[in-house]
Structures are given as structure tokens and as C-alpha cells.
């Protein structure tokens, strides 16, 4: 008896390995988004403990800071980048979006820290 040797057609869909980096980047993005709230609260407490904040609250002088739309713009960029990190399938886009999210969150915290500067 001769073995039945048949040729198999190659699968039209390439076999891809599991996306380990994607899961890791999504998790990091979620962690950093979650840490933004406590970091903002800490920055707010630090700002309120300064002499400039006391002068602004008590006497109404020295109240400066960035316009409100800059706060909202940095949060909007961070939120959009968060959505891209969580939803895209391309690794290079995901990495760039995570960096953008971290940068926008840092800019927002910088705005909070310089509220009464």
C-alpha cells in the first residue's frame, strides 16, 4: 500500500502570532489614564499650598494661569489618544498614540501646576 500523498493548498489568510505588545500597551494606557485623576488631585493640593494661591484666594491678586481652553484641549488630545491606543490594530500607531497620550497628560498636569504662576 502506498501512502496517499496529497498536496495542500496554502491558507489564504496568513497566520499571525498573538499580539502580546498590543495587550501590554493597552494595559499601560489604561493605567496611565487611571493615574491622571490622582495626579491631578495631588497637583491641585500642591498648587493650593503655594503663597501665590493664598494671595489669589485671600486678596484676589496674582491670579494668573492658562486659559481654560488649553486645559480642555490637552484633555481632549489625551482622550483621543487613549481611544486610539485601545482600538487600533497597528502596533506603530498604538505606540505613537500612547506617547501622545502620556505627553498630553503631562501637559495637562503642567497647566494645573502653573495655575497661580
Helices and strands as residue ranges (DSSP letters): H 20-48, H 51-59, H 68-87, H 91-113
